C-alpha cells in the first residue's frame, strides 16, 4: 500500500494521472536518457468499461493528459492504445520499431488503471464477478501504474539483466463478456506464437510462469484447458507467480506488472529458473504471452 494525500484523488481522472506520473518519474530516475529520446507507450483503462476517469479526460486525450502530469516532454512517437492488460504485449513490436529509430534511445512501456471505482465495482457485482463472502472466486479490485524501461541493449555491465525474447497475441472470442465458456484457444495460440520464432527457445526451456490471472473462476478454467495443451514437458513442479494475489486486479496495469515481476525476479536472483513465460489476459478477450529470460553482461 502506498499512502496518497487526498488532494491527489480529487477525481478519478486526476488519480489516474497522478499514479501514472509517479510511476513514470521513478522509471526516468534510473536512466540518464532525456525525455526527448524516450517514447512513452501506455495502456489506459479499456474504453468499453466507461471508466469514470473518462468523464474528465476522454480516451483520445488521455496520453496528452498523462504526459502533462508527468512533467516530461516525451518523444513525438509516444502513444496510448486500448485493449487492456494484454495490449501492452502487443505494443512490443512497435517498441522494437521505435528503438531502431536513431532518435529513440529508450521506451517506457506501461499501463495505468483502477478498478476501485463505483462504475467498475457495480458492473462486476451485477454479474456476480466481484469477490465477496459469497463469491470466493471473484475479482478483488486493485489499482496502480506500472512502467518498464525498454532498450535495445542492456546498459548495466557485470550484472544480470532481463530480455524479452519473443511474444504472441490472439483474440479470444469466448471471453468473460460473452455467454460461452472459453476453451483457451487464444491463450494457446499466444503461447505457440511466443516460441515459434528464431530465438531457439522451446517449451521445455520455460522455468516458471508469471500471470495476471485474478482468481476468477472463468479464467482458471481457461488456464486448465490451455496450459496442458502447450506445456507438454513433464515437470515435478511448475512455479507460477500471481501478483494479483497481493495487489489485486490492476486492470490495464496488470500486463506491465507481469513483465516487471518476471524481470525483477530474474535480475534479483529469486526466480526459480532463467526463463519466464508471461501469461496475460484482458477482460475484453485479448490474450498475450511473452518469454523473458536472463542475460549476463560481462
N, C-alpha and C positions, 0 to 999 in steps of 0.2 A: 504494500500500500504506500502510495506517495502522497503526502499531505499537500493540499492545494488550498490557497486562500479563496474565500468565497467570491472575491472580485474576478477571479479567473473563470467563474462559472455563472456569470450573469445570464447567459443564454446558451442553448445547445450549440449554436454556431460559434460563439466565442470560445466555448470549451474545446471543441474540436481543433480550432485554430491554435489555441494555447498549448494543447497537448502536442500537436504536430511541431510547433515552434520549439518546444523544449527538446523533443527527440532529434530534430534536425540540428539544433545547436550542439547537442552532445556529439553527434556524428561529425560535425565540422571541426570540433575541438581537437580530434585525434588526427587531423590531417593539416598539412601546410598548403594544400591546393586551394587557390582562391575560388570564390563562388562563381566567378565568371567562367571558369573552366570546369564547373560542376553542373551536371544535368540532374534535375530532380524529377523522378518518376514516382508518382503516388497514386494509390488506390483509395478513394474515399468510400463512404457508405454506399451500398448499392442503391441505385435510383428507384427501383421498384418498391423499396421499403418506405418511401416518403419520409425519410428521416427528418425530425423536427429542425435539425440544423439548416436544412434547405429552405426553411421559411425566411431565414436571414440571408443566406447566400445560396443561390440556385446552383445546381450541379455544374453548369457551364462556367461559373465564376469561381469555383472552389479552389482551383490551382492558384489563381492570382491572389486570392484571399490568404491562402497558406503561405505564399511567398512573402506577401506584405507582413504577415505576422512574424515570420522568421527573421526579418530584417536583412536578408541576403539578396543580392542581385544575381540570381542563377542564370545559367546558360539559356539561350532562347529556345533550345530544343526540349526544354522541360515540358512535361505533360502529365495530365491526370487521366485515368481510364476507369470505366465502370466494369463491374464483373465480380466484385468480392475478393475473398482471400486468395483464391487460385489465380486471379488475374495478375497478381504480382509475378507469378512464374511465367505467365505468358509474355510479360514485359522483358524477360531476359534476352530474347532475341533482339529487341530494339536496343537494349542496353549494350549488347555486343556491337551493334552497328555504330552506336554513338561513340563507343570507346575506340573505334577505328578512325574517327574524325580527329584531325590534329588539334582542333580547338576544344576538345573534351578530354580531360585527364581522369576524371572520376565520375561515377554515377551514384546518387543516393536513391536507392530503391526502397519504397516503404508503403505503409498504409496507416490510416487513422480512422477510428470508428468508436462508437459507443452504443451498446445495446441497453445501457442503463438510462432509458427514457420511456416516457409513458406510451408513446406510439408503438415502439417495438415490443415492449412488455405486454401491452394489451393484445397486440396481434398474436404473439406467441401463446398467451393464455387462452385466447378464444379457441384455438385448435388443439389445446392440450399439450403444448410443447414446452411450457415453462416448468422448470424444476420446482417441486413443492413437496409437502409432506405426503401428498397422494400420488406424486409422479417422480419417482427416484431417477428415471431415465429421461430427464428433461434438460433444457438449456439453463445454465447458470450465467446470467448476463455479466459481461465484463466490458472493459473499455481500455483504450490506450493508443499509443502511436509508436511504431517501430520503423526504423530506417537502417538499412545495411549499406555499407560503403563498398562499391564495386570498382575494381581497377583491372587493367589488362595483366599486370604483373604484381606479385606480392612485393610490398615495399619494406618488409621487415627482414633484414638479413639475420641468419643464425637462429631463427625461431620458426616454430611450426605455424603455418598459415592454412587457410581452408580455401578450396577452389570448387566452384560449381562446374561439374564436368559435363553434364547434359541435363535435358529436361524434356517433358512432354505434357501436352494438354489435350483434353477432349471434353465434349459437352454431353452430360447425362440427360437424356430425355425424361426419365422417370425420377425426377428429383423429389424432395420433400414437399414441394409446392404442387405436385400433381397427385392424381388419385392412385397411381400404380406404384408398386414397390420396386425399388432399384435392384437390378441384377448385377450391378457393379461393372457394367460393360465399359463405361467411360473411364473409370479408375484403372481398370485393367489395361485399356488402350494407352493411358498416360504412362503407366509403369513400363509397358513394352517400348513405347517411343523413347523413354529415358535411357534405355540400354541399347537401343538399336541405332548406334552411331559409330563413329570411328575412334572412340576413346579406348576401346579394348576392354571395357568393364563387362562383367557378366552378373547375372542374378546371384550366383554363388559368392560373389565378392562383397555383397552388401552385409554390413555388420549389424546395423540396427536401423530402426525406423523412427523418424520424428514426425508426428502427426498433429494436425489442428482439430482432430475429432473432439467433439464437445460433450460426449456422453449420451447423445440422443439415440434412441432405440433404432431408428431407421438407418442411421449411418453405421451403427455397429453391425447391423445385418448386412449392409453393403460390403463392409470390410471382410466379414466372414466368408462372403462369396468371392470377392475379387482377390484377396491375398493368396489363398491356396492355389488359385489358378495361375498365379505368377511365380510365387516363391516355391519352387519345386525341390530345392536342395534341402535335405534333412538337416535340421538344427535342433540341438538339445534344448536350447533356449534362444528366443529371438527378442532381445530387449526393444522396448518401444517407449518413447517419451511423449507424454501428452501435456503440453504447457497449460491447456485449458483446466487441468486439474488444480492448478494453483492460481491462475489469473482469470479464470472464467473464459467465456467465448468472447473474443475481441473482434469478431466480425472481420472486416477487411484487413485489419492489422494482424490477423492470425497467420496469414501466409508469410509475410516477412518475419514474424516472430518464430515460425518454424525453421526458416532458414537460419536465423540468428542463433537459435538453440543448437542446431546441428553444428554450425561453425564454431560457436563458443566451446562446445563440448570437445571438439577436435583440438582446438588451439589451447585449451586449458588443461587437457590431459585427463578428463573424466569420461570420455567416450568409451564404450565397450569395444570399439574397433575403429579402423581407419576410414571406413566408408559408410555414409548415411544415405538412406532413401527418405526424402521428404515427401510426405503424402498429404495433399492439401485439397480441401473441398470448399466450394462456395455454395451458399444456400440456393442460389439460382440455378445450380446444376453444373457449373464448370468444375472440372476435376483436373488436378495437376500432379506431377511428380518431378522431382529434381534430385540428382545424385550429387552429393557434396563429399569431398574427400580431403584428407590432409596432405599437405606438401611441405617438405622441409627446405628452408633457404639456407644454404651454407656458402 
